[in-house]
Amino acid sequence: MKTFLFPGQGSQVKGMGGHLFDEYQDLVGKADEILGYSIKELCLDDPDGNLNQTLYTQPALYVVNALSYYKRLEDTGIEPDYLVGHSLGEFSALLCAGCYDFEEGLKIVKKRAELMSLLKDGAMAAILESSEGIVRDILNEANLTSIDLANFNTPSQIVISGKKSDIAVAESVFLEKEKVFVPLNTSGAFHSRYMEQASKEFRIFLNEKELRDLSIPVISNVTAKPYHNDNIVENMSTQISNAVRWSESMQYLLAIDGMEFEEIGTGDVLSGLLAQILAEGSKAGFSGKDQLEAKLEMSENSQIIWPIDQEGNSVTAEEKVVHWNKHFPVGSKVKSRIIGDEELETRTNAVVLFKHRAAVYVEGHNGYFDLDEIIPFS
C-alpha cells in the first residue's frame, strides 16, 4: 500500500520544478494562458519576488506538484492507493484522483488563491514542542480567544492563525511561557474563522464546476478521513476556514497495514512531519492482553524486568510504554546503560516509535532512548 503526499504553502522555493517545465511544455503553455504569466519564469527565477505571495504561490505549487506526479507515473507506472495533500496540496491530490483535469484544477486553485489573498492583516505562527491542550490553555489564559488553531501538523506542532496584531501579542505570551514560537511567512489568517467569507464564495464558484467522482481515495484535511463523492464541494470549500488535521490524517493512514509514503513535488516538509509524528508516537494501550499483570519489578541493578503474560510471552512495545508511563512520569531521573552513569532526565512520556520501539525522549541528548537501554534511579 502506498500513499502519495503533496506539499502546500511553505514548501515553495525558487528553482522548484527544474527540468519538468521543458518536459511538459504543452501543459506549461496551458498554465501560462490561464494564469497570464510564465509559470516557468516564476518558479525558476522569480524575477519580481512574487513566489511567496499567496496569489502566486498556490498556482505555482499546484503546477509543480502536478508535473512531478506525471513524471513519477511516466517513470514507474505505479499509481498510489491513497492520496493526501497539506492545505493547497489537497488540490493536487484531487487532481490525481480524477476530480478534474489539469487545466480545470488550475482554474480552481487560481480562484482559491485570489479569494484567500483578499483578506489582509492576518498572520500565522507555529508553536513547537507544545500539545493542542497547552496551546489552547495559554491562549485562553491570555484572553486571546480571537486566535484559532489552524494546523495540527504533529501532536506537538500546532499552528495558530488570526489578526496580525493578535499574533504579535501571542508571541510575547508564548515566549514568556518558554514556548518555541515561529512566525510563518504568510499574508493571511488562513484556516481560521477569518476565511469564512472566502469559503462561502469559493463554494459558490465550485458549485458551477463539474467535479468527477474520485478514482483513488483522498484524505480530507477537514475530516482526516477519505472524501465521499457527495461531499467533495463541502470539503474543498470549508477547508479554507477549517483547521488542517494533518497529524490525525497521517495516523489514519498509518493504521493501514503495510502503508508506505512518498512525497511528490518540491522539498521534504511532509516527510519531516511524518517522521516527527512517528517519533512522537501515540497513546498506547495493552493491545488486548488483559491478563498481563501491571506490576514492574526491578533487578538488583535497577534494570527493568518486563513482566510476561500467562502464556510466557514477552510484552510488546506498547505494553512497555504503558508500564513505563504508569511508574515513571515526565522528569524522572534515569541513567543510560550505554553512555555511562550520568544522571539524565526524561522530557516526554514514553512512546512507540516506528511501530516496534519503546522509547522516551531524554533531556540534553536531543534524542530518544530505548526503554531497555536506560535504568531509572530509585
C-alpha positions as CSV (number, residue, x, y, z in Angstrom):
1,M,0.0,0.0,0.0
2,K,1.3,3.4,-0.9
3,T,0.2,7.0,-0.2
4,F,1.4,10.0,-2.2
5,L,1.9,13.2,-0.1
6,F,1.6,16.6,-1.8
7,P,3.0,19.7,0.0
8,G,1.3,23.1,0.3
9,Q,2.4,26.6,1.0
10,G,5.6,26.9,2.8
11,S,7.4,24.3,0.6
12,Q,7.9,26.8,-2.3
13,V,11.4,27.7,-3.2
14,K,13.0,29.4,-6.2
15,G,14.2,26.9,-8.7
16,M,11.4,24.3,-8.0
17,G,10.2,22.3,-10.9
18,G,13.5,22.4,-12.7
19,H,13.6,20.5,-16.0
20,L,9.9,19.5,-15.7
21,F,8.8,22.7,-17.4
22,D,10.7,21.7,-20.6
23,E,9.5,18.1,-20.4
24,Y,5.8,19.1,-20.2
25,Q,5.7,22.2,-22.5
26,D,2.1,21.6,-23.6
27,L,0.8,21.7,-20.0
28,V,3.1,24.6,-19.1
29,G,1.7,26.6,-22.1
30,K,-1.8,25.9,-21.0
31,A,-0.9,27.1,-17.5
32,D,0.6,30.3,-18.9
33,E,-2.7,31.0,-20.7
34,I,-4.8,30.5,-17.7
35,L,-2.6,32.5,-15.3
36,G,-1.5,35.3,-17.7
37,Y,2.2,35.0,-16.8
38,S,5.1,32.5,-17.3
39,I,4.8,29.8,-14.6
40,K,8.3,28.6,-15.5
41,E,9.8,32.0,-15.0
42,L,8.0,32.5,-11.7
43,C,9.2,29.1,-10.3
44,L,12.8,29.1,-11.7
45,D,13.7,32.8,-11.5
46,D,11.0,34.7,-9.5
47,P,12.2,38.0,-11.1
48,D,9.5,40.1,-9.4
49,G,9.7,38.4,-6.0
50,N,6.1,37.1,-6.2
51,L,6.7,33.5,-5.4
52,N,6.0,33.9,-1.7
53,Q,2.8,35.8,-2.3
54,T,-0.3,33.6,-1.9
55,L,-1.8,34.8,-5.2
56,Y,1.2,33.2,-7.0
57,T,2.4,30.6,-4.5
58,Q,-0.7,28.4,-4.8
59,P,-0.8,28.1,-8.7
60,A,3.0,27.6,-8.7
61,L,2.8,24.7,-6.2
62,Y,-0.2,23.1,-8.0
63,V,1.7,23.1,-11.3
64,V,4.9,21.7,-9.9
65,N,3.1,19.1,-7.9
66,A,1.1,18.0,-11.0
67,L,4.1,17.8,-13.2
68,S,6.0,15.9,-10.6
69,Y,3.2,13.4,-10.3
70,Y,3.0,13.0,-14.1
71,K,6.8,12.4,-14.2
72,R,6.5,9.8,-11.4
73,L,3.8,7.9,-13.3
74,E,5.8,8.1,-16.5
75,D,8.9,6.8,-14.9
76,T,7.4,4.0,-12.8
77,G,3.8,3.3,-13.9
78,I,3.0,2.9,-10.2
79,E,-0.2,4.5,-9.0
80,P,-0.9,5.2,-5.3
81,D,-3.5,3.6,-3.2
82,Y,-4.2,6.8,-1.3
83,L,-3.6,10.5,-1.8
84,V,-3.3,13.3,0.7
85,G,-2.1,16.9,0.5
86,H,-1.4,19.6,3.1
87,S,-3.8,22.5,2.6
88,L,-3.2,23.6,-1.0
89,G,-1.6,20.2,-1.6
90,E,-5.0,18.6,-1.3
91,F,-6.0,20.1,-4.6
92,S,-3.1,18.3,-6.2
93,A,-4.3,15.1,-4.6
94,L,-7.8,15.7,-6.0
95,L,-6.3,16.2,-9.5
96,C,-4.5,12.9,-9.3
97,A,-7.8,11.2,-8.1
98,G,-9.5,12.4,-11.3
99,C,-11.7,15.1,-9.7
100,Y,-10.8,17.4,-12.6
101,D,-8.2,17.7,-15.3
102,F,-5.0,19.8,-15.1
103,E,-6.5,23.0,-16.6
104,E,-9.7,22.9,-14.6
105,G,-7.8,22.3,-11.4
106,L,-5.5,25.2,-12.1
107,K,-8.6,27.5,-12.6
108,I,-9.9,26.3,-9.3
109,V,-6.6,26.9,-7.5
110,K,-6.3,30.3,-9.1
111,K,-9.7,31.3,-7.8
112,R,-8.9,29.9,-4.3
113,A,-5.7,32.0,-4.3
114,E,-7.5,35.1,-5.3
115,L,-10.1,34.7,-2.6
116,M,-7.6,33.9,0.1
117,S,-5.3,36.8,-0.8
118,L,-8.1,39.4,-0.4
119,L,-8.0,39.2,3.3
120,K,-5.2,41.3,4.6
121,D,-3.7,42.0,8.1
122,G,-3.6,38.3,9.0
123,A,-0.7,36.2,10.3
124,M,0.2,32.7,11.4
125,A,2.7,31.1,13.7
126,A,3.9,27.7,14.6
127,I,4.1,26.6,18.3
128,L,6.6,23.8,18.7
129,E,7.0,21.3,21.5
130,S,3.5,22.0,22.8
131,S,0.4,20.0,22.7
132,E,-3.0,21.2,21.5
133,G,-4.2,21.4,25.1
134,I,-1.2,23.5,26.2
135,V,-1.7,25.9,23.3
136,R,-5.4,26.3,24.0
137,D,-4.8,26.9,27.7
138,I,-2.2,29.6,27.0
139,L,-4.5,31.4,24.6
140,N,-7.4,31.2,27.0
141,E,-5.4,32.4,29.9
142,A,-4.2,35.4,27.9
143,N,-7.8,36.1,26.7
144,L,-6.6,35.6,23.1
145,T,-9.8,33.9,22.0
146,S,-9.7,35.7,18.7
147,I,-6.9,33.4,17.6
148,D,-7.7,30.0,16.0
149,L,-5.7,26.8,15.9
150,A,-5.1,26.4,12.1
151,N,-2.9,23.4,11.6
152,F,-2.4,20.3,13.7
153,N,0.9,19.3,12.0
154,T,2.1,16.8,14.6
155,P,1.0,16.1,18.2
156,S,3.5,18.8,19.3
157,Q,3.5,21.3,16.4
158,I,0.4,23.5,16.3
159,V,-0.1,26.4,14.0
160,I,-2.2,29.4,15.2
161,S,-3.9,31.9,12.9
162,G,-5.5,35.3,13.5
163,K,-5.2,39.1,13.1
164,K,-1.6,40.3,12.8
165,S,-1.9,42.4,15.9
166,D,-3.2,39.4,18.0
167,I,-0.5,37.1,16.7
168,A,2.1,39.7,17.8
169,V,0.6,39.7,21.3
170,A,0.6,35.9,21.3
171,E,4.3,35.8,20.5
172,S,5.2,37.6,23.7
173,V,2.8,35.4,25.7
174,F,4.2,32.2,24.4
175,L,7.8,33.3,24.8
176,E,7.0,34.2,28.5
177,K,5.9,30.6,28.9
178,E,9.2,29.5,27.4
179,K,7.5,28.0,24.3
180,V,9.1,27.9,20.8
181,F,7.2,30.4,18.7
182,V,7.9,30.6,15.0
183,P,6.2,33.3,12.9
184,L,5.2,31.9,9.4
185,N,5.8,33.8,6.1
186,T,2.1,34.1,5.2
187,S,0.0,37.1,4.3
188,G,-3.3,36.0,5.8
189,A,-5.1,34.2,8.6
190,F,-5.6,31.0,6.7
191,H,-7.6,28.1,8.0
192,S,-9.4,30.3,10.6
193,R,-12.7,32.0,11.1
194,Y,-11.4,35.0,9.2
195,M,-11.6,32.9,6.0
196,E,-15.3,32.1,6.3
197,Q,-16.4,34.7,3.6
198,A,-13.8,33.4,1.2
199,S,-15.0,29.9,1.9
200,K,-18.6,30.8,1.1
201,E,-17.6,32.5,-2.2
202,F,-15.4,29.5,-3.1
203,R,-18.4,27.2,-2.6
204,I,-20.5,29.2,-5.0
205,F,-17.7,29.0,-7.5
206,L,-17.2,25.3,-7.1
207,N,-21.0,24.6,-7.4
208,E,-20.7,25.8,-11.0
209,K,-18.0,23.2,-11.8
210,E,-18.5,19.6,-13.0
211,L,-16.4,17.7,-10.5
212,R,-16.0,14.0,-11.1
213,D,-16.1,11.1,-8.7
214,L,-12.7,10.2,-7.2
215,S,-10.9,7.1,-8.5
216,I,-8.4,7.0,-5.6
217,P,-9.2,7.8,-2.0
218,V,-8.2,11.3,-0.9
219,I,-7.9,12.0,2.8
220,S,-9.6,15.3,3.7
221,N,-7.8,17.9,5.7
222,V,-11.2,18.8,7.3
223,T,-12.2,15.3,8.5
224,A,-8.9,13.4,8.4
225,K,-10.8,10.7,6.6
226,P,-11.4,9.9,2.9
227,Y,-13.6,12.2,0.8
228,H,-17.0,10.9,-0.1
229,N,-18.2,11.7,-3.6
230,D,-21.2,13.5,-2.2
231,N,-19.1,15.9,0.0
232,I,-16.4,17.0,-2.5
233,V,-17.5,20.6,-2.7
234,E,-18.2,20.8,1.0
235,N,-14.7,19.6,1.9
236,M,-13.0,21.7,-0.8
237,S,-14.7,24.9,0.3
238,T,-14.7,24.6,4.1
239,Q,-11.0,23.6,4.1
240,I,-10.1,27.3,3.7
241,S,-11.7,28.2,7.0
242,N,-11.1,25.0,8.9
243,A,-8.0,23.6,10.6
244,V,-5.7,21.2,8.7
245,R,-5.9,18.0,10.7
246,W,-2.6,16.6,9.3
247,S,-1.4,14.6,12.3
248,E,-4.7,12.8,12.5
249,S,-4.7,12.2,8.7
250,M,-1.3,10.5,9.0
251,Q,-2.5,8.5,11.9
252,Y,-5.5,7.3,9.9
253,L,-3.1,6.2,7.1
254,L,-0.6,4.7,9.4
255,A,-3.3,2.4,10.8
256,I,-3.5,0.7,7.4
257,D,-1.3,-2.4,7.3
258,G,1.8,-2.1,5.1
259,M,1.4,1.6,4.3
260,E,4.3,3.4,2.7
261,F,4.6,7.1,1.9
262,E,6.2,9.1,-0.8
263,E,6.3,12.9,-1.1
264,I,5.6,14.2,-4.6
265,G,6.6,17.8,-5.5
266,T,9.2,20.0,-4.1
267,G,11.1,19.6,-0.8
268,D,10.6,17.2,2.0
269,V,8.4,19.2,4.5
270,L,5.8,16.5,4.8
271,S,8.3,13.7,5.1
272,G,9.8,15.5,8.0
273,L,6.4,15.9,9.7
274,L,5.7,12.3,9.2
275,A,9.0,11.3,10.8
276,Q,8.1,13.6,13.7
277,I,4.6,12.0,14.1
278,L,6.2,8.6,14.1
279,A,8.8,9.6,16.7
280,E,6.2,11.2,19.0
281,G,4.0,8.1,18.8
282,S,0.6,7.9,20.2
283,K,-1.0,6.9,23.5
284,A,-0.6,3.2,23.8
285,G,-2.9,0.5,25.2
286,F,-2.4,-3.1,26.3
287,S,-3.2,-4.5,22.9
288,G,-5.8,-6.8,24.2
289,K,-3.6,-8.6,26.8
290,D,-5.9,-8.2,29.7
291,Q,-4.3,-11.0,31.7
292,L,-1.0,-9.0,31.9
293,E,-0.1,-8.1,35.4
294,A,0.6,-4.3,35.5
295,K,3.4,-4.6,38.0
296,L,7.0,-3.6,37.5
297,E,9.8,-5.5,39.1
298,M,13.4,-4.3,39.3
299,S,16.6,-6.3,39.2
300,E,19.4,-5.7,41.6
301,N,21.0,-3.2,39.3
302,S,17.6,-1.4,38.8
303,Q,17.2,-2.7,35.2
304,I,13.6,-3.2,34.5
305,I,12.4,-6.7,34.3
306,W,9.4,-6.6,32.0
307,P,6.5,-8.9,33.1
308,I,5.3,-11.7,30.9
309,D,1.8,-12.8,30.2
310,Q,0.3,-16.1,31.5
311,E,1.4,-17.9,28.3
312,G,5.1,-16.8,28.9
313,N,5.1,-14.3,26.0
314,S,7.3,-11.2,26.3
315,V,5.4,-7.9,26.4
316,T,5.1,-5.7,23.3
317,A,6.5,-2.2,22.9
318,E,3.0,-0.8,23.5
319,E,2.8,-2.6,26.8
320,K,6.3,-1.5,27.9
321,V,5.1,2.1,27.2
322,V,2.1,1.6,29.4
323,H,4.1,0.2,32.2
324,W,6.8,2.9,32.0
325,N,4.3,5.8,31.9
326,K,2.5,4.4,34.9
327,H,5.6,4.3,37.1
328,F,7.9,7.0,35.7
329,P,6.4,10.4,35.0
330,V,8.0,13.0,32.8
331,G,11.0,14.4,34.6
332,S,12.1,11.0,36.0
333,K,15.8,10.6,36.7
334,V,17.4,7.9,34.6
335,K,20.9,6.7,33.5
336,S,22.0,5.1,30.3
337,R,23.3,1.5,30.3
338,I,25.4,2.6,27.2
339,I,26.9,6.1,27.8
340,G,27.7,5.9,31.5
341,D,26.4,6.9,34.9
342,E,25.5,10.4,34.0
343,E,22.1,11.4,35.6
344,L,19.6,12.1,32.9
345,E,16.0,13.4,32.9
346,T,13.1,12.3,30.7
347,R,11.4,15.1,28.8
348,T,8.3,13.2,27.5
349,N,6.2,10.2,28.2
350,A,7.3,7.0,26.7
351,V,6.1,6.4,23.1
352,V,6.2,3.7,20.5
353,L,8.5,4.6,17.6
354,F,8.2,3.0,14.1
355,K,5.5,0.6,15.5
356,H,8.0,-1.5,17.4
357,R,10.4,0.5,19.5
358,A,9.5,1.6,23.1
359,A,11.4,4.8,23.8
360,V,11.5,8.0,25.8
361,Y,13.0,11.4,24.9
362,V,15.9,12.4,27.2
363,E,16.7,16.0,28.1
364,G,20.0,17.2,26.9
365,H,20.7,14.5,24.4
366,N,18.2,15.6,21.8
367,G,17.0,12.1,21.1
368,Y,15.0,9.1,22.2
369,F,16.5,6.2,24.3
370,D,15.1,2.7,24.2
371,L,13.4,1.8,27.4
372,D,15.6,-1.3,27.5
373,E,18.7,0.9,27.4
374,I,18.0,3.1,30.4
375,I,17.9,2.5,34.2
376,P,15.6,4.5,36.4
377,F,17.1,5.9,39.6
378,S,15.3,4.8,42.7
